[in-house]
Structure formats: structure tokens, C-alpha cells
Amino acid sequence: MPISDVDRMKIDELRNLVKEHLTPYYDTDFNLLRWLKGHDYNLELIKPKLINHLMFRKFNWNLDNLPDTPRDHPIHKYWKRGITGKAIKTPNCIVNIEQSGENDYWGMMKTYSINEILKARLHDLESMLRAIMEYEKEIGGLASISAFMAEHYVEMVHSFVLVNVPSFISAIWFGGGGGRRSDNEGKKKTDFRCRTVARPLLPEKTRHKVNILGSNWKEEILKIADAKCLPTYWNNEGEEGPFLAPVERSMNYPVSGYYNGEIPTNAKTIQISAGKIGYVDIEAKQNKRITWEIHSNGHFAWTIYELNVGNQTDDLSQMKNIYPYFSKIPGPTMVPMKDSVTVPNTGIYRFWFSNHHAWFHTLRIDYVIEVIDGP
């Protein structure tokens, strides 16, 4: 189905607003349209979010070319690839098997910092985006397009299908707002009018995409996706079908690899009141390298800005990011954030922190920031 005249006009308008940040790879009608659909065509809301994402793509992580690199981050040994192919039975969709019930998220958070987890996860997200973009070129089905994900991969997910979950999950999920589900035999439908518990925890657009299958999920899932893209470990013991996709099982992280370090004795501290921001300014020369280690006692937002020469303003719009903006890093940090970046120009670089998530909690950041020879 072709793009409507109204959508075409909005796509062109959005493209013009962010054109200086677009790369040829990302500059497709498909990508711009999903941003429009994901945010109800609100250009005022979309523009800063999309610019942040486009700048994020250009940083050291080089997202445009990430799917062309090996999937070899140490985390990938434990968090297995799940992209299996076209759903077929659900038109214009690609299946990704996420082993949410078996992935050792606790072990991962005890072993790796959040930025390393994101680096590993981005390989799968970008590989999924690449697969969708290539499929879109093949079928041209733009009109069928239905939060890290909410911020950077809007309207890429058609639905979240939960299988083999305890019965209480359905009770928690469907417990309000007129939820409706079939009984196990599929003979009747039941309305639920009690108070919902879990659904408000997700963005509205996401919660409407969740589909929790019942006890006959093995039969129900075959109505949604072809058996060739569903994992063989769903088969009954001793049987070779009907599920045919050779997906590896996730693995637990060894306890011996858990981080057990302490805050360095040379660390400095910044405390930020609830709802406020704080920052640390570092002076560095071009081509030097800034390294850091960051510990926190709570959630925080964070990025690094390059201050313009002679700029005394605190207006963030007058500053340029040199590192991705993360709107919410979970805390307290189990593993400190460690990374480095090459300085593009001689000047002052602001490590910017926000405690806007908190109502009462005072955020404490312990940090070690050093300027060393690069690159």
C-alpha cells in the first residue's frame, strides 16, 4: 500500500528538520514514518528525540555499520541471538525470540556496566532494524507499520507475545481496564473489570502490543508465526517438531565474574538534590582521551557536552553532545560505568548528570575522570 499524500508531506517536513544529522543509510521513508507514527505526528516532540538518536548513531558505537560487525561481545555468549526469520502468518513481520524467563539479567547486571550491556544489546537491535529495512524494500509495505526502545526504535515492534508464563501473569496483566481474553478451550471470552496492576508500568503504545498466550500456547503460537522461525527447544522431549528454528539457550553468568570492586580512593563526589542537575567540567586538548569511572547511589540521566568557546550559558541547546544521552541509567550501580572518548576539539567538556527521576532522594555520584594521551 503506497504512502498517503498526508504522510508524504509529513515525512518530507520531518526530513527537512533533521537533514543535517541524517546519514544516507538511515534516511529512508520507512524510518521517518515510524518516528511519526510512534509519536502521533507531533513534530515538536519528535525533532529533539530524533536528533538525539541520529547523533547517538554517529558516536563511537557507529550504529549504521554495527550489523556488519561480528556479534562477539562477551555478553553475547550468555544472551543469545533470537532473530529467526519472517513470521509469514503475521504479514510483514520478523520474529525475534527473547528468552526473558531464562536470561540471567541479575548475573549480567552484577558482571557488566549498563553501557556495556547497551553496546551488546544494540547489535541485536540494529540487526533487527536492518532486517526490517531490507524486508520493507522487498515488500514496500510501509502502511503496515504498526520506551531505550521507546527512545530509539519507535514503532519497530508489531507485538510482544508472551508464552509459557505462570497463570498469575495473566491475572496481573488483564486485571483491569476492560481486558478480554479467551478461556483455554477458546469457546468463550471473559471480560475483566478489576483493577489493573502491570499494564500502567508500560507506555500506552507498548501495552496494547502485549499478547499473553494461555496454556495451549504451543498451538496458538503456530497461528501467529511459521514453525520454521520458532525455537526447537519448544518441542516435546524426543520429538523433532513442529518447531524448527535452532535457537541456542541462554546461559547463566558465573558468580566468579561478578564485580566486587570498591569506589576508588581517588574518586571525587558530587551530590544532586531531587529534581536537580549537576555537572563536572573537564578541560582537554584536541585528540586527547577522556576516561571515566562512575558510581551512583540511584537512577540518573547522563551525557557529555562540548561547551562552545566563551559560552557561559547553561542552555543545553547551545551545547553539543560528544557522548550519547541516556535518559535513565538504573542505580545504585552494581558495576561502575567505565568508558572513554577522544576529544574532538580543545576546550571544556561537561559531564552532565540529572536527578530528575527523584522526588526526595539525593543523588550521589562518585567519579574518577582523567585526561590521557589518545587516541
C-alpha positions as CSV (number, residue, x, y, z in Angstrom):
1,M,0.0,0.0,0.0
2,P,1.6,3.3,-1.0
3,I,2.3,6.2,1.3
4,S,-0.6,8.6,1.6
5,D,-0.2,12.3,0.5
6,V,-0.5,13.4,4.1
7,D,2.2,11.0,5.3
8,R,4.4,12.0,2.4
9,M,4.1,15.7,3.3
10,K,4.9,14.9,7.0
11,I,7.9,12.7,6.1
12,D,9.3,15.5,3.9
13,E,8.8,18.0,6.7
14,L,10.5,15.8,9.3
15,R,13.4,15.1,6.9
16,N,13.9,18.8,6.4
17,L,14.0,19.4,10.1
18,V,16.8,16.9,10.8
19,K,18.5,16.7,7.4
20,E,21.9,17.8,8.8
21,H,22.0,14.8,11.1
22,L,20.7,12.1,8.7
23,T,23.1,9.6,7.1
24,P,22.2,8.0,3.7
25,Y,21.7,4.7,5.5
26,Y,19.1,5.9,7.9
27,D,17.5,8.4,5.5
28,T,14.5,6.3,4.4
29,D,10.8,7.0,4.3
30,F,10.4,3.8,6.4
31,N,12.5,5.2,9.3
32,L,11.0,8.6,9.3
33,L,7.4,7.3,9.1
34,R,7.8,5.1,12.1
35,W,9.0,8.1,14.1
36,L,5.9,10.0,13.0
37,K,3.6,7.1,13.8
38,G,5.3,6.4,17.1
39,H,4.8,9.9,18.4
40,D,1.4,10.8,16.8
41,Y,3.0,13.0,14.2
42,N,4.0,15.6,16.8
43,L,7.0,17.2,15.1
44,E,7.7,19.4,18.2
45,L,8.2,16.2,20.2
46,I,9.8,14.2,17.5
47,K,12.5,16.6,16.4
48,P,14.7,16.6,19.6
49,K,14.2,12.9,20.2
50,L,15.2,12.0,16.6
51,I,18.1,14.4,16.6
52,N,19.4,12.8,19.8
53,H,19.0,9.4,18.2
54,L,20.8,10.4,15.0
55,M,23.7,11.9,16.9
56,F,23.7,8.7,19.0
57,R,24.1,6.7,15.8
58,K,27.3,8.7,14.8
59,F,29.2,8.4,18.1
60,N,31.9,5.8,18.7
61,W,29.4,3.0,18.5
62,N,28.8,3.6,14.8
63,L,25.3,2.1,14.6
64,D,24.8,2.3,10.8
65,N,27.6,-0.3,10.4
66,L,27.0,-2.3,13.5
67,P,25.1,-5.2,11.9
68,D,28.1,-5.8,9.6
69,T,30.4,-6.5,12.6
70,P,30.7,-9.8,14.4
71,R,28.3,-10.5,17.2
72,D,31.2,-11.2,19.6
73,H,30.7,-9.0,22.7
74,P,31.3,-11.2,25.8
75,I,27.7,-10.7,26.8
76,H,26.6,-12.4,23.6
77,K,27.9,-15.7,25.0
78,Y,25.1,-15.6,27.6
79,W,22.4,-13.6,25.8
80,K,21.7,-15.5,22.6
81,R,20.7,-14.2,19.3
82,G,16.9,-14.5,18.7
83,I,16.2,-13.2,15.1
84,T,14.9,-16.3,13.3
85,G,13.1,-15.0,10.1
86,K,9.8,-13.9,8.7
87,A,6.7,-14.7,10.6
88,I,4.7,-15.3,7.4
89,K,1.4,-16.0,9.3
90,T,1.6,-12.4,10.6
91,P,2.1,-10.3,7.5
92,N,5.2,-8.1,7.1
93,C,6.8,-9.2,10.5
94,I,10.1,-10.7,11.5
95,V,10.3,-12.9,14.6
96,N,12.8,-12.3,17.4
97,I,12.8,-14.9,20.2
98,E,13.7,-13.3,23.5
99,Q,14.3,-15.8,26.4
100,S,13.1,-13.4,29.0
101,G,12.4,-16.1,31.6
102,E,15.8,-17.7,31.3
103,N,18.1,-14.8,30.6
104,D,20.3,-14.2,33.6
105,Y,19.6,-10.5,34.0
106,W,20.8,-10.4,37.6
107,G,24.1,-12.0,36.7
108,M,24.5,-9.7,33.8
109,M,23.9,-6.6,35.9
110,K,26.4,-7.9,38.5
111,T,29.0,-8.5,35.9
112,Y,28.8,-5.7,33.3
113,S,28.1,-2.0,33.4
114,I,25.0,-0.6,31.8
115,N,26.9,1.0,28.9
116,E,28.5,-2.4,28.1
117,I,25.1,-4.1,28.3
118,L,23.7,-1.4,25.9
119,K,26.6,-1.9,23.5
120,A,25.9,-5.6,23.3
121,R,22.2,-5.2,23.0
122,L,22.4,-2.6,20.3
123,H,24.0,-5.2,18.0
124,D,20.7,-7.1,18.1
125,L,18.5,-4.1,17.8
126,E,20.4,-2.8,14.8
127,S,20.4,-6.2,13.2
128,M,16.6,-6.3,13.6
129,L,16.3,-2.8,12.2
130,R,18.5,-3.9,9.2
131,A,16.3,-6.9,8.6
132,I,13.1,-4.8,8.8
133,M,14.5,-2.2,6.4
134,E,15.6,-4.9,3.9
135,Y,12.2,-6.6,4.2
136,E,10.5,-3.2,3.7
137,K,12.4,-2.7,0.4
138,E,11.3,-6.2,-0.7
139,I,7.6,-5.7,0.0
140,G,7.1,-1.9,0.1
141,G,4.6,-2.3,2.9
142,L,5.1,1.0,4.6
143,A,1.5,1.5,5.6
144,S,1.5,-1.7,7.7
145,I,3.9,-0.3,10.3
146,S,2.2,-0.6,13.5
147,A,10.3,3.1,25.9
148,F,15.9,2.6,25.3
149,M,13.4,1.0,22.6
150,A,10.8,3.8,23.1
151,E,13.5,6.4,22.6
152,H,15.4,5.0,19.7
153,Y,13.5,2.2,18.0
154,V,9.9,3.5,17.9
155,E,7.2,1.6,16.1
156,M,9.6,-1.2,15.2
157,V,7.8,-3.9,17.2
158,H,4.5,-5.2,16.0
159,S,3.7,-7.2,19.1
160,F,5.1,-8.9,22.2
161,V,3.9,-12.4,22.5
162,L,4.4,-14.0,26.0
163,V,4.4,-17.8,26.1
164,N,4.9,-20.4,28.8
165,V,4.3,-17.9,31.6
166,P,2.7,-18.6,35.0
167,S,-1.1,-18.1,35.2
168,F,-0.7,-15.3,37.7
169,I,1.0,-13.2,35.0
170,S,-2.3,-13.1,33.0
171,A,-4.2,-12.1,36.2
172,I,-1.8,-9.2,36.9
173,W,-1.9,-8.1,33.3
174,F,-5.5,-8.5,32.4
175,G,-6.7,-7.4,35.8
176,G,-8.3,-4.1,34.7
177,G,-9.5,-1.7,32.2
178,G,-11.7,-4.0,30.3
179,G,-9.1,-6.6,29.3
180,R,-10.5,-9.5,27.4
181,R,-9.1,-13.0,26.8
182,S,-10.3,-16.4,25.7
183,D,-10.5,-19.4,28.1
184,N,-8.3,-22.4,27.4
185,E,-10.8,-24.0,25.1
186,G,-11.3,-20.8,23.1
187,K,-15.1,-21.3,23.4
188,K,-15.9,-18.1,25.2
189,K,-14.4,-14.8,26.1
190,T,-14.3,-13.2,29.5
191,D,-14.3,-9.5,30.4
192,F,-12.2,-8.4,33.3
193,R,-13.2,-5.2,35.2
194,C,-10.9,-5.4,38.2
195,R,-8.1,-3.0,38.8
196,T,-5.0,-3.4,36.5
197,V,-1.6,-3.8,38.1
198,A,1.1,-4.3,35.5
199,R,-0.2,-2.5,32.4
200,P,0.3,1.1,33.6
201,L,4.0,0.3,34.1
202,L,4.4,0.3,30.3
203,P,3.9,3.1,27.7
204,E,0.4,3.1,26.3
205,K,1.5,2.2,22.8
206,T,3.6,-0.7,24.1
207,R,0.9,-2.2,26.4
208,H,-1.5,-2.5,23.5
209,K,1.0,-4.7,21.7
210,V,1.3,-7.3,24.5
211,N,-0.3,-10.7,23.8
212,I,-0.2,-13.3,26.6
213,L,-1.0,-16.8,25.4
214,G,-2.7,-19.4,27.5
215,S,-1.9,-23.0,28.4
216,N,-2.3,-24.1,24.8
217,W,0.3,-21.6,23.7
218,K,2.2,-24.1,21.5
219,E,-0.9,-24.4,19.3
220,E,-1.7,-20.7,19.5
221,I,1.8,-19.5,18.5
222,L,1.6,-21.5,15.3
223,K,-1.3,-19.3,14.2
224,I,0.9,-16.2,14.6
225,A,4.3,-17.4,13.2
226,D,5.6,-20.1,10.9
227,A,7.2,-23.1,12.7
228,K,10.4,-22.5,10.8
229,C,11.1,-19.4,12.9
230,L,10.1,-20.8,16.3
231,P,12.8,-22.5,18.5
232,T,13.3,-26.2,18.6
233,Y,13.6,-26.2,22.4
234,W,9.8,-25.8,22.5
235,N,9.4,-29.3,21.1
236,N,8.4,-32.1,23.4
237,E,11.3,-34.3,24.6
238,G,12.1,-36.9,21.9
239,E,10.3,-35.0,19.2
240,E,11.8,-33.2,16.2
241,G,8.8,-30.9,15.5
242,P,6.8,-28.9,14.9
243,F,9.2,-26.1,15.9
244,L,12.3,-25.9,13.6
245,A,14.5,-22.8,14.4
246,P,17.8,-23.8,16.0
247,V,18.0,-21.1,18.7
248,E,20.6,-21.5,21.4
249,R,19.6,-21.5,25.0
250,S,20.7,-18.6,27.2
251,M,23.4,-19.2,29.9
252,N,23.9,-18.0,33.4
253,Y,26.9,-15.8,34.2
254,P,29.5,-17.3,36.5
255,V,29.4,-15.9,40.1
256,S,33.2,-15.7,39.9
257,G,32.9,-13.0,37.3
258,Y,30.6,-10.7,39.4
259,Y,32.1,-7.3,40.0
260,N,33.3,-6.9,43.6
261,G,35.4,-3.7,43.4
262,E,35.2,-0.7,45.6
263,I,34.9,3.0,44.9
264,P,38.5,4.2,44.1
265,T,40.2,6.1,46.9
266,N,40.9,9.0,44.5
267,A,37.3,9.4,43.5
268,K,35.6,12.7,43.8
269,T,31.9,13.2,44.8
270,I,29.0,15.3,43.5
271,Q,25.6,15.3,45.3
272,I,22.5,16.4,43.4
273,S,19.2,17.2,45.1
274,A,15.9,15.6,43.8
275,G,14.7,17.1,40.6
276,K,18.0,19.0,40.0
277,I,21.1,18.7,37.8
278,G,24.8,18.8,38.4
279,Y,27.9,18.7,36.3
280,V,31.7,18.4,36.3
281,D,33.7,20.4,33.7
282,I,36.9,19.0,32.3
283,E,39.4,20.9,30.2
284,A,41.1,18.8,27.5
285,K,43.1,19.4,24.3
286,Q,42.2,18.0,20.9
287,N,43.0,14.3,20.3
288,K,43.5,13.7,24.0
289,R,41.3,11.0,25.5
290,I,38.9,11.4,28.5
291,T,38.4,8.3,30.6
292,W,35.9,7.9,33.4
293,E,34.6,5.6,36.1
294,I,31.2,6.5,37.5
295,H,29.4,5.1,40.6
296,S,25.9,6.2,41.7
297,N,23.5,5.5,44.6
298,G,20.4,5.9,42.5
299,H,18.9,6.4,39.0
300,F,20.3,9.2,36.9
301,A,20.4,10.7,33.4
302,W,23.8,11.5,31.9
303,T,25.7,12.7,28.9
304,I,28.9,14.6,28.0
305,Y,28.6,18.1,26.3
306,E,31.2,20.1,24.5
307,L,31.0,23.7,25.6
308,N,31.4,26.4,22.9
309,V,34.4,28.7,23.4
310,G,33.4,31.6,25.7
311,N,30.0,30.0,26.3
312,Q,28.8,30.8,29.9
313,T,25.2,29.7,29.4
314,D,23.6,26.6,30.9
315,D,21.3,26.3,27.9
316,L,21.8,22.7,26.7
317,S,20.6,23.6,23.2
318,Q,23.8,25.6,22.9
319,M,26.0,22.6,23.7
320,K,27.0,19.7,21.5
321,N,26.9,16.1,22.7
322,I,30.1,14.1,22.3
323,Y,28.6,11.0,24.0
324,P,25.1,9.5,23.9
325,Y,22.4,11.0,26.2
326,F,21.0,8.3,28.5
327,S,17.6,9.4,30.0
328,K,17.6,6.9,32.8
329,I,20.5,4.8,34.0
330,P,19.4,2.4,36.7
331,G,21.0,2.7,40.1
332,P,22.5,2.1,42.5
333,T,25.2,1.0,40.1
334,M,26.2,-2.6,40.7
335,V,29.1,-2.2,38.2
336,P,30.5,1.3,37.6
337,M,30.2,2.8,34.2
338,K,33.6,2.9,32.5
339,D,34.4,4.2,29.1
340,S,36.4,6.8,27.2
341,V,36.1,9.2,24.3
342,T,38.6,11.0,22.1
343,V,38.4,14.8,22.4
344,P,37.4,16.4,19.1
345,N,38.5,20.0,19.9
346,T,40.5,21.8,22.5
347,G,38.0,23.1,25.1
348,I,35.8,22.3,28.1
349,Y,33.7,19.1,28.3
350,R,30.8,18.9,30.7
351,F,29.9,15.6,32.4
352,W,26.2,16.4,32.9
353,F,24.1,14.5,35.5
354,S,20.4,14.8,36.2
355,N,18.4,13.6,39.2
356,H,15.0,14.5,37.7
357,H,13.6,11.0,38.4
358,A,13.7,11.5,42.1
359,W,11.1,13.2,44.4
360,F,13.1,13.1,47.6
361,H,16.3,11.1,47.0
362,T,19.6,13.0,46.9
363,L,21.8,11.5,44.1
364,R,25.4,10.8,45.0
365,I,27.9,10.4,42.1
366,D,31.4,9.1,42.8
367,Y,33.7,9.6,39.8
368,V,37.2,9.4,38.5
369,I,37.7,11.4,35.3
370,E,41.1,11.6,33.7
371,V,42.6,13.1,30.5
372,I,45.2,10.9,28.9
373,D,47.1,10.7,25.7
374,G,44.9,9.4,22.8
375,P,43.5,8.0,20.7
